[in-house]
């Protein structure tokens, strides 16, 4: 704002010298303009400060609430597991059915709380200071192994194509792990089997100039064209996804983009409704 004020005042003074012969009139105009700019600057600064304070209070509130919810949800989960196992006494079939419903909803609440905690940490930026050399190939393979039971249960085939001798990237391993988990989990949820054939997910990892590019393709629902501009917004879920997967926080892709952006990378996607989606991100090798 200071630079803008100096530029505007200098421009007005120059124009005044060119068109007016009265130095006092020029000085008066410059003084009025300076006062007006100071008032505008003050109003804008106050607005920014109030917005920043509101965001800080909101983040603190979300952080406090989510951390306070974590303990009772964990205790509830242990209690439900103990009841389901039969350690506390025999559970009949109807009771077991209700306990499983409780467990499912408790797990869903736990996932939402964890997503909110992750959002708070990402927006805070404190998680991105300690960078180290990371192998995206190793991270991707470990996560694919972790997701194998879900792939088999969902009748989905996963193929990987990774360039040989990929260099490591200087980044934050646990944050990249969150990104890969979100993208793989999304692909599993929305890939689909057709005519008895398995659903298909493809992971491609390759060097592109001075960067490493990660791509994950699925043959799933795809994203409607009218929804694509909102896909990385907080809490957004497209209409066709809500119809087939009614539960979800809509935070996964927001978190993913926020992490990649803070790590200095780029992220994007291409999608066609009914044919599938490809998400990609790029990280610099250096």
C-alpha positions as CSV (number, residue, x, y, z in Angstrom):
1,X,0.0,0.0,0.0
2,X,2.9,2.3,0.7
3,X,4.3,1.8,-2.7
4,X,0.9,2.4,-4.3
5,X,0.5,5.6,-2.3
6,X,3.9,6.9,-3.4
7,X,3.2,6.0,-7.0
8,X,-0.3,7.7,-7.0
9,X,0.9,10.8,-5.3
10,X,3.9,11.2,-7.6
11,X,1.6,10.7,-10.7
12,X,-0.9,13.3,-9.4
13,X,1.9,15.7,-8.7
14,X,3.4,15.3,-12.2
15,X,0.0,15.7,-13.8
16,X,-0.7,18.8,-11.7
17,X,2.6,20.4,-12.8
18,X,1.7,19.8,-16.4
19,X,-1.9,21.1,-16.3
20,X,-1.9,23.6,-13.4
21,X,0.2,26.7,-12.9
22,X,-0.8,27.3,-9.3
23,X,1.6,25.5,-6.9
24,X,-0.7,25.9,-3.9
25,X,-3.6,24.2,-5.8
26,X,-1.3,21.3,-6.6
27,X,-0.1,21.0,-3.0
28,X,-3.8,21.1,-1.8
29,X,-4.8,18.4,-4.2
30,X,-1.8,16.2,-3.2
31,X,-2.7,16.7,0.6
32,X,-6.3,15.7,0.0
33,X,-5.3,12.7,-2.0
34,X,-2.8,11.7,0.6
35,X,-5.4,11.9,3.4
36,X,-7.9,9.9,1.4
37,X,-5.3,7.2,0.6
38,X,-4.3,7.0,4.3
39,X,-7.9,6.5,5.3
40,X,-8.4,3.8,2.6
41,X,-5.1,2.1,3.7
42,X,-6.3,2.1,7.3
43,X,-9.7,0.6,6.5
44,X,-8.1,-2.1,4.3
45,X,-5.5,-2.9,6.9
46,X,-8.1,-3.2,9.6
47,X,-10.2,-5.5,7.4
48,X,-7.2,-7.8,6.8
49,X,-6.3,-7.9,10.5
50,X,-9.9,-8.8,11.4
51,X,-10.0,-11.5,8.7
52,X,-6.6,-12.9,9.9
53,X,-7.8,-12.9,13.5
54,X,-11.1,-14.6,12.6
55,X,-9.1,-17.3,10.7
56,X,-6.8,-17.8,13.6
57,X,-9.7,-18.2,16.1
58,X,-11.4,-20.6,13.7
59,X,-8.3,-22.7,13.3
60,X,-7.8,-22.7,17.1
61,X,-11.4,-23.7,17.7
62,X,-11.2,-26.5,15.2
63,X,-7.9,-27.7,16.7
64,X,-9.2,-27.7,20.2
65,X,-12.5,-29.4,19.3
66,X,-10.9,-32.1,17.2
67,X,-8.3,-32.9,19.8
68,X,-10.9,-33.1,22.5
69,X,-13.0,-35.4,20.4
70,X,-10.1,-37.8,19.7
71,X,-9.9,-39.3,23.2
72,X,-13.6,-40.2,23.7
73,X,-13.8,-41.6,20.2
74,X,-10.8,-43.8,20.8
75,X,-12.3,-45.0,24.1
76,X,-15.6,-45.7,22.4
77,X,-13.8,-47.6,19.7
78,X,-12.0,-49.8,22.3
79,X,-15.3,-50.4,24.1
80,X,-17.1,-51.5,20.9
81,X,-14.3,-53.8,19.9
82,X,-14.4,-55.4,23.4
83,X,-18.1,-56.0,23.1
84,X,-17.9,-57.4,19.6
85,X,-15.1,-59.8,20.6
86,X,-17.3,-61.3,23.3
87,X,-14.8,-60.8,26.0
88,X,-17.4,-59.1,28.2
89,X,-20.1,-61.7,27.7
90,X,-22.0,-63.4,24.9
91,X,-23.4,-61.1,22.2
92,X,-26.4,-62.4,20.2
93,X,-26.8,-61.8,16.4
94,X,-29.0,-58.7,16.7
95,X,-26.8,-57.0,19.2
96,X,-23.7,-57.8,17.1
97,X,-25.5,-56.1,14.1
98,X,-26.1,-52.9,16.1
99,X,-22.5,-52.9,17.5
100,X,-21.1,-53.1,14.0
101,X,-23.3,-50.1,13.0
102,X,-21.9,-48.2,16.0
103,X,-18.3,-49.2,15.0
104,X,-18.8,-48.1,11.4
105,X,-20.2,-44.7,12.5
106,X,-17.5,-44.3,15.1
107,X,-14.8,-45.0,12.6
108,X,-16.3,-42.5,10.2
109,X,-16.3,-39.8,12.9
110,X,-12.7,-40.7,13.7
111,X,-11.7,-40.2,10.0
112,X,-13.4,-36.8,9.9
113,X,-11.7,-35.7,13.1
114,X,-8.3,-36.8,11.7
115,X,-9.0,-34.9,8.4
116,X,-9.8,-31.8,10.4
117,X,-6.6,-32.1,12.4
118,X,-4.6,-32.6,9.2
119,X,-6.2,-29.5,7.6
120,X,-5.3,-27.4,10.7
121,X,-1.7,-28.6,10.6
122,X,-1.4,-28.0,6.8
123,X,-2.8,-24.5,7.1
124,X,-0.5,-23.8,10.0
125,X,2.5,-24.7,7.8
126,X,4.7,-26.0,10.7
127,X,4.8,-29.5,9.2
128,X,6.9,-28.5,6.2
129,X,10.1,-27.4,7.8
130,X,12.2,-30.6,8.1
131,X,12.8,-31.8,4.6
132,X,14.7,-34.9,3.7
133,X,15.6,-37.0,0.7
134,X,12.6,-39.3,-0.1
135,X,12.1,-42.1,-2.6
136,X,8.6,-41.7,-4.1
137,X,9.0,-45.2,-5.5
138,X,9.4,-46.8,-2.1
139,X,6.6,-44.8,-0.6
140,X,4.2,-45.7,-3.4
141,X,5.1,-49.5,-3.3
142,X,4.7,-49.6,0.5
143,X,1.3,-48.0,0.3
144,X,0.1,-50.2,-2.5
145,X,1.1,-53.2,-0.3
146,X,-1.0,-51.7,2.6
147,X,-4.0,-51.2,0.3
148,X,-3.9,-54.8,-1.1
149,X,-6.8,-56.1,1.1
150,X,-9.0,-53.3,0.0
151,X,-8.1,-53.8,-3.7
152,X,-9.0,-57.5,-3.5
153,X,-12.2,-56.8,-1.6
154,X,-13.2,-54.2,-4.2
155,X,-12.3,-56.5,-7.2
156,X,-9.8,-54.0,-8.5
157,X,-6.5,-54.6,-10.3
158,X,-3.7,-52.2,-9.7
159,X,-0.8,-51.8,-12.1
160,X,2.4,-49.9,-11.5
161,X,4.8,-48.5,-14.1
162,X,7.9,-46.9,-12.6
163,X,11.0,-45.6,-14.4
164,X,14.3,-47.2,-13.5
165,X,16.7,-45.4,-11.2
166,X,14.4,-42.6,-10.2
167,X,16.2,-39.9,-8.2
168,X,15.0,-39.0,-4.7
169,X,13.2,-35.7,-4.0
170,X,13.9,-33.3,-1.2
171,X,10.6,-33.1,0.6
172,X,8.6,-34.1,3.8
173,X,8.0,-37.8,3.8
174,X,5.0,-38.0,6.1
175,X,3.2,-35.2,4.1
176,X,3.8,-37.0,0.8
177,X,2.6,-40.2,2.4
178,X,-0.7,-38.4,3.2
179,X,-1.0,-37.2,-0.5
180,X,-0.4,-40.7,-1.8
181,X,-2.8,-42.3,0.6
182,X,-5.6,-39.8,-0.4
183,X,-5.1,-40.3,-4.1
184,X,-4.9,-44.2,-3.9
185,X,-7.8,-44.3,-1.5
186,X,-9.9,-42.1,-3.9
187,X,-9.0,-44.3,-6.8
188,X,-10.0,-47.4,-5.0
189,X,-13.4,-45.9,-3.9
190,X,-14.3,-44.7,-7.4
191,X,-12.8,-47.4,-9.7
192,X,-15.4,-49.8,-10.9
193,X,-15.7,-53.3,-12.4
194,X,-17.5,-53.8,-15.6
195,X,-19.3,-56.9,-17.0
196,X,-17.6,-59.0,-14.3
197,X,-14.2,-57.6,-15.2
198,X,-12.1,-56.1,-12.5
199,X,-11.8,-52.4,-11.9
200,X,-8.5,-50.9,-13.0
201,X,-6.1,-48.5,-11.3
202,X,-2.7,-47.5,-12.9
203,X,0.1,-45.8,-11.1
204,X,2.8,-44.1,-13.2
205,X,6.0,-42.7,-11.7
206,X,8.5,-41.1,-14.0
207,X,11.1,-38.4,-14.4
208,X,10.1,-35.4,-16.3
209,X,13.0,-33.0,-17.0
210,X,14.1,-31.8,-13.5
211,X,11.0,-33.2,-11.7
212,X,9.4,-36.4,-10.6
213,X,5.8,-36.9,-11.8
214,X,3.3,-39.2,-10.1
215,X,0.1,-40.1,-11.9
216,X,-2.8,-42.3,-10.8
217,X,-5.5,-43.4,-13.2
218,X,-8.8,-45.1,-12.5
219,X,-11.7,-46.3,-14.7
220,X,-14.3,-45.0,-12.3
221,X,-17.1,-42.5,-12.2
222,X,-15.2,-39.5,-13.5
223,X,-15.9,-35.9,-12.5
224,X,-18.8,-34.0,-14.1
225,X,-17.5,-31.1,-16.2
226,X,-19.5,-28.5,-14.2
227,X,-17.9,-29.8,-10.9
228,X,-14.3,-29.9,-12.0
229,X,-13.5,-26.3,-11.1
230,X,-14.6,-27.0,-7.5
231,X,-12.8,-30.3,-7.0
232,X,-10.0,-29.0,-4.7
233,X,-12.2,-26.9,-2.6
234,X,-12.7,-27.6,1.1
235,X,-15.7,-30.0,1.8
236,X,-16.7,-30.2,-1.9
237,X,-18.0,-33.5,-3.2
238,X,-19.4,-33.9,-6.7
239,X,-23.0,-34.9,-7.2
240,X,-22.3,-38.3,-8.8
241,X,-20.0,-39.2,-5.9
242,X,-22.6,-38.3,-3.3
243,X,-25.0,-40.6,-5.0
244,X,-22.7,-43.7,-4.9
245,X,-20.6,-42.8,-1.8
246,X,-22.9,-40.9,0.5
247,X,-20.3,-40.6,3.3
248,X,-17.1,-38.5,3.1
249,X,-15.7,-35.3,4.4
250,X,-14.7,-33.7,1.1
251,X,-11.4,-32.8,2.6
252,X,-9.0,-35.3,1.0
253,X,-8.3,-33.4,-2.2
254,X,-8.2,-30.1,-0.4
255,X,-5.5,-31.5,1.9
256,X,-3.7,-33.1,-1.0
257,X,-3.5,-29.9,-3.0
258,X,-2.5,-27.8,0.0
259,X,0.4,-30.1,0.8
260,X,1.7,-30.2,-2.8
261,X,1.5,-26.4,-3.1
262,X,3.3,-25.9,0.2
263,X,6.0,-28.3,-0.9
264,X,6.5,-26.2,-4.1
265,X,5.0,-28.7,-6.4
266,X,2.1,-28.6,-8.9
267,X,-1.1,-30.8,-9.0
268,X,-3.9,-31.3,-11.4
269,X,-6.2,-33.8,-13.0
270,X,-8.1,-34.7,-16.2
271,X,-11.4,-36.5,-16.1
272,X,-14.4,-37.5,-18.2
273,X,-17.6,-38.5,-16.5
274,X,-18.3,-42.2,-16.8
275,X,-14.8,-43.0,-18.1
276,X,-12.5,-42.3,-15.2
277,X,-10.0,-39.7,-13.8
278,X,-6.3,-39.2,-13.7
279,X,-4.7,-37.2,-10.9
280,X,-1.1,-36.1,-11.1
281,X,1.4,-34.1,-9.2
282,X,5.0,-32.9,-9.9
283,X,7.8,-32.4,-7.3
284,X,11.2,-30.9,-8.1
285,X,14.1,-33.3,-7.8
286,X,16.3,-30.6,-6.2
